[in-house]
Amino acid sequence: MMLSILLTAGYALMGAGIGAGLVAIGAGLGIGKIGASAMEGMARQPEAAGKLQSGMLIIAALIEVIALFGVVACFLLAVNTSIVEKL
């Protein structure tokens, strides 16, 4: 019984760590893609640089918020497993 609780807590911690890493990688890739596309668009149409930049910043902020939610969910999973280990 105790072994299954410890294994479950270990799997939850491992999942939280992997999840946080994947969230960080996904956010980095998304923001990189946005930045590259915005720079390409600004190079093609310099007169639209202001609109592209403001749109790029808004979308980058939304990606960061989603990444923050993912990291917080992983953190909560990791914290709750430490409570299970105390049983």
N, C-alpha and C positions, 0 to 999 in steps of 0.2 A: 504494500500500500504506500509506504513512505517513498519507496524507489520510484513509483509511478508519478508521485507528486513532484519529486526532484527532477525527473526526466521532463515532465511537462513544463516546469519552470525553466529548465535549461533550453528546451526548444523555443519557449516564448522569448527568452533573452536573445537567442540566436536569430530568431525571426525579427525581433525589434532592431537588432544591429544591421541585418541584411536589408530590412525595409528602409531604415534611415539612409543607408548608403545608396540604395536605388533611387530614393527621392532626391538626394543631392545630385546624383549623376543625371537624372532626368531634368531637373531644374537647370543645371549647367548646360546641357545639350539644347534645351529649349531656348534659353536666353542667347546662347551662341548662334543658333539658327536665326533668331529674330534680329540680332545685331548684324549678322552677315547679309541678310535680306534687306535690311534698312540701308546699310552702306551701299549695296548694289543699286537700290532704288534711288538713293541720293546722287550716286555717280551718273545714273542715266538721266535723271531729271533734277538738276540742282535747284530749280525754282520751287519744287515741292518738298524741300528738305525740312521745313518747319512742321508741316503736317505729318511727314513720315516720322520725325523725331518724337513728336508728342504721342503719336500712336504707339510707337515702339516702347516708350517709357511706360505707358499705361498697361500694355500687354505684359511687359517684363515685371511690373509690380504685381499683376494678377498671378503670374507664374510663381513669383516668390511667396505669395500668400498661400497658394496651393501647396507649395513645398513646405511651408511652415506648418500647415495643418498636418501633413504627413509625418513630419518630424515629431510634432507634439503627440500624435497618435502612437508612434513608436516609443516615445518616452513614457507615455502612460502605461503601455504594455510592459515595458521594462520595470517600472516602479511597482506595478501590481504583482509581478512575479516575485519580487522580494518580500511582499506581504505573504504570499503563498508559502515561501520557504520557511517562514517563522512558525508555521503550523506544526 
